[in-house]
Amino acid sequence: MKNTLAILILFLVPVLAFSQDITGQWNGALSVQGMQLRLVFHITKTESGYSATMDSPDQGAKGIPVTTTTFENAKLKLEVAAARIEYSADLKDNAFVGTFKQGGVEFPLNLSRDAIEKATPKRPQEPTKPYPYYTEDVNFSNNNANVTLAGTLTLPNKEGSFPAVILITGSGPQSRDEELLGHKPFLILADYLTRNGIAVLRYDDRGVGQSTGDFKTATSADFATDVESAIAYLKTRKEINQKKIGLIGHSEGGIIAPMVASKSNDLDFIVLLAGTGIRGDQLLLMQQEAISKASGIPNANIQKNKATNVGAFQIILQSKDTQTLKADLTKYLEGTLQKDPTIKPASLTEAAFIDLQLNQLVSPWMTYFIKYDPAPALEKVKCAVLAVNGSKDLQVPAKENLAAIGQALKKGGNKKVTLLELPNLNHLFQESTTGLPAEYATIEQTISPTALEKITEWIKKQVQ
């Protein structure tokens, strides 16, 4: 009997070990602001334990090194230090049930061997092919920057002479459709305008999609030269009425459009969608306060964060070179942490917190944006201007920015100005409840029909 029991134990041990073999691919999906974000972990056995890499298919990232991988007593722990990611889970029924943490924010995340298909959000406004107009994939060059830009030109008909607009995306690397959180605002806008007799050119930002160049080193001024190249390209097309070319810029694009218009005689009009009229540092402070209030953050915390940011922005405004700026900001942040350690999340070390702030603040784009005042360019714009903002926009608050835009245009003597504040619309011009960015993905609507109608009606009157 004892011999039989020993044999059974010998057979059971390898079976148990096999049942807890965690090597291979594990799949899961986060739900972030109403969007699905798939994650894939590849775990391998090593002499000392385990190693792993992480993929984020929906963000186009593969092979991200996992800093720490441990598996003991059916508990898995993964850490990606560079991205401040931690994952801990229990193995239950050949699946991991656990929690994903990043930057102090937690999400439930379960992993299994089963592949997870990408969920398609409902976006009822997106047009379906075949389109009732002519579409052409095009390329044009910004020779001074050695950049080739790839885009889509839509024409009401293949033959004719049409008024045209160039669409300018908002901040961050954007595709020609300005795709974000499952929405494609520029696809919707281009479709609507083209159906109404207006040709549209939209293109991938430099370094994005099929466009060449380096997005990370570029500023708004660099993107303005890409727009100038787009204008030059449209002027080579026989289907475009060269006296009726305009720009439509969204968010940062609403800064870039006046930059270009202030120096160009080739534009008949510009449309600023959630464009800004105040200097970048002031806008960021206003944005942070508006979003924090709407998120229910206590006012004492809001004011403390604001004071910290004001100090950092002042250093940037006075900076002349990157190395000195990094040193000055580091010294400032170290001093601020000594006075009040609570400005730093508990999950971050002091060094990690400072590195994170420097990476955000010292990029070429950010330092340019903080220093840039759109008023001088707006004062030089002589063509017709439509500026539209949503009343629930927390990123570019409507009243303050429309007033500043109108004041600058008036100071320059421009009388062809229309300012519109559309009720209940957020930064993406969706009909919204709170205006918070967290709503963007959860709202099925991509652009309010009212906004589409107002923009189109104004352009059609302008190009008559």
C-alpha positions in Angstrom: 0.0 0.0 0.0 2.8 2.4 0.9 4.6 1.6 -2.4 1.4 2.3 -4.4 0.9 5.7 -2.6 4.5 6.7 -3.4 4.0 5.9 -7.1 0.8 8.0 -7.1 2.6 10.9 -5.6 5.4 10.6 -8.2 2.7 10.7 -10.9 0.9 13.6 -9.3 3.9 15.9 -8.9 4.6 16.4 -12.6 0.9 16.7 -13.4 0.7 19.6 -10.8 3.8 21.2 -12.2 2.5 21.0 -15.7 -0.9 22.6 -14.7 1.0 25.6 -13.5 3.3 26.1 -16.5 2.8 29.8 -17.3 5.2 30.1 -20.2 3.7 31.3 -23.5 1.3 34.0 -24.5 -1.3 35.5 -22.2 -4.0 37.9 -23.5 -6.1 40.5 -21.8 -7.9 43.8 -22.4 -8.2 46.9 -20.3 -11.3 49.1 -20.4 -10.0 52.7 -20.4 -12.4 55.6 -20.7 -14.9 53.3 -22.5 -12.3 52.0 -24.9 -10.8 48.5 -25.1 -7.0 48.3 -24.9 -5.6 44.9 -25.6 -2.4 43.7 -23.9 -0.4 40.6 -24.6 2.3 39.2 -22.3 4.9 36.7 -23.6 6.4 34.7 -20.6 9.5 32.5 -20.9 11.3 30.3 -18.4 14.9 31.2 -17.5 17.5 29.5 -15.3 16.7 31.9 -12.4 12.9 32.2 -12.9 11.0 33.9 -15.6 11.2 36.8 -18.1 8.6 38.5 -20.2 7.7 41.1 -22.8 4.6 43.0 -23.4 2.7 44.0 -26.5 0.0 46.7 -26.9 -1.5 45.9 -30.3 -4.0 48.7 -30.3 -1.1 51.2 -29.8 1.2 49.5 -32.3 3.8 48.6 -29.6 5.5 45.2 -29.5 8.3 43.6 -27.4 8.2 46.0 -24.5 10.7 44.6 -21.9 9.1 43.6 -18.6 11.5 44.6 -15.9 10.5 42.1 -13.3 8.6 38.8 -13.7 7.9 36.5 -10.7 5.5 33.6 -10.2 5.3 32.0 -6.7 2.4 30.2 -5.0 0.1 30.8 -8.0 0.7 34.5 -7.8 2.1 36.4 -10.8 3.8 39.8 -10.6 5.0 41.8 -13.6 6.6 45.3 -13.6 7.5 47.6 -16.5 9.5 50.2 -14.7 9.9 52.6 -17.6 6.1 52.9 -18.0 5.3 52.7 -14.3 3.3 49.6 -15.0 2.6 46.9 -12.3 0.4 43.8 -12.7 -0.4 41.3 -10.0 -2.7 38.4 -10.4 -3.7 35.0 -9.0 -3.8 31.9 -11.3 -7.3 30.4 -11.2 -8.6 27.8 -13.6 -5.8 28.4 -16.1 -6.4 32.2 -16.1 -4.9 35.1 -14.3 -7.3 37.3 -12.3 -5.7 40.5 -11.2 -5.1 44.3 -11.2 -3.2 46.5 -13.7 -1.7 49.7 -12.3 -0.1 52.6 -14.1 0.8 55.9 -12.6 -1.3 55.3 -9.5 -4.4 54.4 -11.5 -5.8 50.8 -11.2 -7.8 48.7 -13.7 -9.1 45.1 -13.4 -7.2 42.9 -15.9 -7.7 39.2 -16.5 -5.3 37.2 -18.7 -6.1 34.0 -20.6 -4.6 31.8 -23.3 -7.5 32.8 -25.6 -6.9 35.5 -28.2 -9.0 38.6 -27.8 -10.5 40.2 -30.9 -10.5 44.0 -31.1 -13.8 45.5 -30.2 -15.2 48.0 -32.7 -16.9 50.9 -31.0 -20.2 52.2 -32.3 -19.6 55.3 -34.5 -22.8 55.8 -36.5 -21.6 58.9 -38.3 -18.8 57.2 -40.1 -19.5 57.1 -43.9 -19.4 53.8 -45.7 -18.1 53.1 -49.2 -18.8 53.7 -52.0 -18.8 57.4 -51.4 -20.9 59.7 -53.7 -17.7 61.7 -54.6 -14.2 61.3 -55.9 -11.5 60.2 -53.5 -7.7 60.1 -54.3 -4.7 59.2 -52.1 -2.0 61.9 -52.7 1.5 62.8 -51.7 3.1 66.2 -51.5 6.5 67.5 -50.2 7.7 70.0 -47.7 11.1 70.3 -49.4 12.6 72.7 -46.8 12.0 70.1 -44.1 12.7 67.1 -46.3 9.3 65.7 -45.4 6.8 63.9 -47.7 3.2 64.1 -46.5 0.6 61.5 -47.4 -3.1 62.3 -47.5 -6.5 62.0 -49.0 -8.1 64.5 -51.4 -11.8 64.3 -51.8 -13.6 66.2 -54.6 -17.4 66.6 -55.1 -16.8 65.3 -58.7 -13.7 64.0 -60.6 -14.0 67.0 -62.9 -14.7 70.6 -62.0 -13.4 73.6 -60.2 -14.2 73.5 -56.5 -13.5 75.6 -53.4 -11.2 73.6 -51.0 -10.2 73.4 -47.4 -7.1 71.8 -45.8 -7.7 70.2 -42.4 -5.1 70.7 -39.7 -5.0 68.3 -36.8 -4.8 68.9 -33.0 -1.9 68.2 -30.7 -0.2 64.8 -30.6 0.7 62.5 -33.5 -2.5 62.3 -35.6 -3.6 60.5 -38.8 -5.3 62.2 -41.6 -8.6 61.3 -40.0 -7.5 62.9 -36.6 -8.2 59.4 -35.2 -8.5 59.2 -31.4 -10.4 57.0 -28.9 -12.2 55.3 -31.7 -13.4 58.5 -33.4 -12.4 59.8 -36.8 -13.5 63.5 -36.7 -11.7 64.5 -39.9 -13.2 61.6 -41.8 -16.7 62.8 -40.8 -15.9 66.5 -41.5 -14.3 65.8 -44.9 -17.3 63.6 -45.9 -19.8 66.2 -44.9 -18.0 69.1 -46.6 -17.4 67.1 -49.8 -21.1 66.1 -50.1 -21.8 69.9 -49.9 -19.6 70.8 -52.8 -16.3 71.6 -51.0 -13.0 69.7 -51.8 -11.0 68.6 -48.8 -7.4 67.7 -48.3 -6.4 65.9 -45.1 -3.1 64.3 -44.4 -1.1 62.3 -41.9 1.1 64.4 -39.6 4.8 64.2 -40.3 6.1 60.9 -38.9 2.6 59.4 -38.7 1.0 56.8 -41.0 2.4 57.1 -44.5 4.1 60.5 -43.9 7.8 60.8 -43.4 9.7 63.0 -40.9 10.2 63.1 -37.1 7.1 64.2 -35.2 8.9 64.2 -31.8 11.3 67.0 -32.7 8.7 69.2 -34.4 6.8 72.3 -33.0 3.7 74.1 -34.1 5.9 76.3 -36.3 7.2 73.3 -38.1 3.7 71.9 -38.7 2.8 75.3 -40.1 5.3 74.8 -42.9 3.6 71.5 -43.7 0.3 73.4 -44.1 2.1 75.8 -46.5 3.2 72.8 -48.5 -0.4 71.5 -48.6 -1.5 74.9 -50.0 1.2 74.8 -52.6 0.0 71.3 -53.6 -3.6 72.3 -54.0 -2.6 75.2 -56.3 -1.2 72.6 -58.7 -4.6 70.8 -59.0 -6.8 71.9 -61.9 -9.9 70.8 -59.9 -9.3 73.5 -57.2 -10.5 77.1 -57.4 -7.3 78.8 -56.3 -9.1 81.9 -55.1 -11.3 79.9 -52.7 -8.8 77.9 -50.6 -9.3 77.8 -46.8 -7.9 76.2 -43.7 -9.8 74.4 -40.9 -7.7 73.8 -37.8 -8.8 71.9 -34.7 -7.3 72.7 -31.3 -3.5 73.1 -32.0 -4.6 73.3 -35.7 -6.5 76.4 -34.6 -3.2 77.9 -33.6 -1.4 76.8 -36.8 -4.1 78.2 -39.2 -3.6 81.9 -38.2 0.2 81.4 -38.3 -0.1 80.4 -41.9 -2.8 82.9 -42.8 -0.8 85.8 -41.2 1.9 85.3 -43.9 -0.1 84.0 -46.9 -2.0 85.8 -49.7 -3.4 82.5 -51.0 -6.1 82.0 -48.4 -9.7 83.1 -48.7 -10.7 82.1 -45.2 -9.8 80.1 -42.0 -12.0 78.2 -39.6 -10.7 77.8 -36.0 -12.3 74.8 -34.2 -11.5 75.1 -30.5 -8.6 77.4 -31.4 -6.8 79.3 -28.7 -6.4 83.1 -28.2 -4.2 83.1 -25.2 -0.5 82.2 -24.5 0.2 78.5 -24.0 1.1 78.6 -20.3 -2.1 80.5 -19.5 -4.2 78.0 -21.5 -2.6 75.0 -19.7 -3.3 76.5 -16.3 -6.9 77.3 -17.3 -7.3 73.8 -18.8 -5.9 72.0 -15.7 -8.1 74.0 -13.4 -11.3 73.4 -15.4 -10.7 69.6 -15.8 -9.8 69.3 -12.1 -13.0 71.1 -10.9 -15.2 69.1 -13.2 -13.5 65.9 -11.8 -14.4 66.9 -8.3 -10.8 67.5 -7.0 -10.8 69.6 -3.9 -10.0 73.3 -4.5 -7.1 73.2 -2.1 -5.4 70.5 -4.2 -6.2 72.4 -7.4 -4.6 75.6 -6.1 -1.5 73.7 -4.8 -1.0 72.0 -8.2 -1.6 75.4 -10.0 1.1 77.1 -7.9 3.6 74.3 -8.7 2.8 74.6 -12.4 3.0 78.4 -12.4 6.6 78.2 -11.0 7.6 75.6 -13.6 6.1 77.6 -16.5 7.9 80.7 -15.4 11.2 78.9 -15.6 10.3 77.7 -19.1 9.2 81.2 -20.2 12.6 82.6 -19.2 14.7 79.7 -20.6 17.1 80.1 -23.5 18.6 76.6 -23.9 17.6 73.0 -23.0 20.4 72.1 -20.7 20.0 75.1 -18.5 16.2 74.6 -18.5 16.6 71.0 -17.3 19.0 72.0 -14.5 16.7 74.9 -13.4 13.6 72.7 -13.5 15.3 69.9 -11.6 16.4 72.4 -8.9 12.9 73.9 -8.7 11.1 70.5 -8.5 13.5 69.2 -5.8 12.9 72.4 -3.7 9.1 72.1 -4.2 9.2 68.4 -3.1 11.1 69.3 0.0 8.5 71.9 1.0 5.5 69.6 0.1 6.2 65.9 -0.7 2.4 65.4 -1.3 2.6 66.9 -4.8 4.3 63.6 -5.8 2.2 60.4 -6.1 3.2 57.9 -3.4 3.9 55.2 -6.0 6.8 57.3 -7.5 10.2 57.9 -6.1 11.4 61.5 -6.1 13.8 60.8 -9.0 11.1 59.1 -11.0 8.7 62.0 -10.5 11.2 64.6 -11.6 12.2 62.6 -14.6 8.5 62.3 -15.6 8.0 66.0 -15.3 11.1 66.8 -17.3 10.1 64.5 -20.1 6.8 66.3 -20.4 8.0 69.8 -20.0 11.3 70.0 -21.8 10.2 68.5 -25.2 10.6 70.9 -28.2 6.8 71.0 -28.7 5.9 71.7 -25.1 8.4 74.5 -24.5 7.3 76.2 -27.8 3.7 75.8 -26.9 4.1 77.3 -23.4 5.9 80.3 -24.8 3.7 80.9 -27.9 1.1 83.7 -27.9 -1.3 83.4 -30.8 -2.4 87.1 -30.6 0.3 88.6 -32.8 -0.4 86.2 -35.6 -4.1 86.7 -35.3 -3.6 90.5 -35.6 -2.1 90.0 -39.0 -4.8 87.8 -40.4 -6.7 89.7 -43.1 -8.9 86.9 -44.6 -12.3 85.9 -43.3 -12.3 84.0 -40.0 -14.8 81.7 -38.3 -14.0 80.8 -34.7 -16.1 78.1 -33.1 -15.9 76.7 -29.6 -18.1 74.4 -27.5 -19.5 75.8 -24.2 -18.5 72.6 -22.4 -14.9 72.5 -23.8 -12.7 72.1 -20.7 -9.4 72.0 -22.7 -9.9 75.3 -24.5 -12.6 77.1 -22.5 -14.8 78.9 -24.9 -15.6 82.4 -23.4 -12.0 83.3 -22.6 -10.5 82.1 -25.9 -13.2 83.4 -28.2 -12.9 86.8 -26.5 -9.1 86.8 -27.0 -9.4 85.7 -30.6 -12.0 88.4 -31.4 -9.9 91.1 -29.6 -6.8 90.2 -31.5 -8.5 90.1 -34.9 -10.3 93.4 -34.1 -7.0 95.0 -33.1 -5.6 94.1 -36.5 -8.5 95.7 -38.3 -10.2 92.5 -39.5 -13.9 93.0 -39.8 -14.7 89.6 -41.5 -15.0 87.7 -38.2 -17.6 85.4 -36.9 -17.4 84.0 -33.4 -19.7 81.2 -32.3 -20.1 79.4 -28.9 -22.1 76.3 -29.4 -24.0 75.1 -26.4 -23.3 71.7 -24.7 -20.4 70.8 -27.0 -17.1 69.5 -25.7 -13.6 69.9 -27.1 -14.3 67.4 -29.9 -17.6 69.1 -30.7 -19.6 66.2 -29.3 -22.9 66.8 -27.5 -21.7 66.0 -23.9 -22.8 65.9 -20.3 -19.7 67.1 -18.4 -17.2 68.0 -21.1 -14.5 65.9 -19.4 -12.1 64.0 -21.7 -13.2 60.8 -20.0 -16.5 61.1 -22.0 -14.9 61.4 -25.4 -14.7 57.6 -26.1 -18.0 56.7 -24.5 -20.1 59.1 -26.7 -21.1 57.5 -29.9 -21.4 60.8 -31.7 -18.2 62.0 -33.3 -19.2 65.6 -34.2 -22.5 67.3 -33.5 -24.7 67.8 -36.6 -25.2 71.4 -35.5 -21.5 72.0 -35.6 -21.2 70.4 -39.1 -24.1 72.5 -40.4 -22.8 75.8 -38.9 -19.3 75.3 -40.3 -20.5 74.3 -43.8 -23.1 77.1 -44.0 -20.4 79.7 -43.2 -17.9 78.3 -45.7 -20.6 78.1 -48.5 -21.5 81.7 -48.0 -17.8 82.7 -48.0 -17.0 80.9 -51.3 -20.1 82.1 -53.2 
